């Protein structure tokens, strides 16, 4: 758990210091693609390299991916878990009508959304 907290602090510190400001455009909207029955849009930590991906999957599959990342001992993979949870939490406020940054991906309810021009 200690390594997870260290990785989380590093990721959040890096994000605050280095993230460029992204500005949502008023003339955008979320194009929503529903997930298949029994699945929902969830952010997953990447297995190799830094980052996350959004996919239609089950909570069980996501839990297994998170567990594997934590048990790997890799600071990058552990940081990916923190980022995935942060993205999922941030996406809770997205609606299909929300403004967004062109090309962005997000969980719109239980569906996957892509930001497009309105």
N, C-alpha and C positions, 0 to 999 in steps of 0.2 A: 504494500500500500504506500510505503514511503517513496518508492521509485515513481509510482503513479503521480503522487502529489508534486514531486520535483519536476516531472515531465509536464504536468499541467501548468505549473508556474512558469516554466520556460516557454511553453507555447503561448500562453496568455501575454507574457511580457514581450515576446517577439511580435505578436499580433498588434499590440498596442503601439510599439515603437516603429514597426516597419510597414504596417498596412496602409496602402494608399486610400484616400477617401473615395468611396464609390458613391456616386450621386444617382438616385433614382430619377427617371424621367417621367413627367406627367403623362406622356403619350405612350405608355406601356401597359401591358396586362400580362397575366399568367395564362399560358396555354396549358390546359390540364389534361393529362392522360391517366385515366383510372387504372388501378392495379387489378389483377385477377382476384377472384374471390379467395379469401383466406390469407391474402397478403396485403401489405400496405407499404407506402413509401418510407424507407428508413435509411438514414445515413450509416454507412459502414466504414470501419477503418481499413485502409489498404494493407495488404499483406506484405508488399514490397515497396519501399520508397515512402516518402512523406505524402500524406493527403488522405482524402476520403472520397467515397463514391456514393451516390444515391441509387437505390434499387428497390424494386417491388419484391419484398421478402417477408418472412415471418419473424416474429419476436424471438422464437427459438433459434432460428438461424443467425440472427443478429447477436443474440447472447453467446452463441458458440464462437462467432468471429471475435467478439470482445474478449471472451475468456482466452482464446488462443493468443490474441495480441498481448494481453496482460502476462500470460505465462511464458511468452517468448523471451522476456527480459530485455527486449530491444527498446531503448528509449524512444526511437522514432515510432515504432508501432504503438507504444504506450501513449505517446503524444497524439497519435492518430485517433485513439479511443476518445481522448479528451475533446478533440476537435469535433468528432462525430456527434458526441453528446451535446456540445455547444450548438452545433448547426441544427440538430433536431429541436432543441429548446427554442432557438431563435425562429424557426419556421412555424412555430405554433401560432404566430400572429398573422401569417400570410393568408389572404383570401384571393380568389380569382381576380378581384378588382384592384388589389393592392398595386401601387406603383413598384417598379423594380428596375434593376440594371440589365440592359439587353444581354441575352445569352445566359443569364444566371439560372441555376437549377434550384429547386426547393421542393419540400414536402408541403403540398397544398391539401390540407386535411390528410386523407389517406392516399392521395394520388400524387403523381410526380408532375411538377410544373416546370415549364421553361418560359423565361421572360421573353416576350415578343413585342414588336411595335403594335400599338392599338390601331 
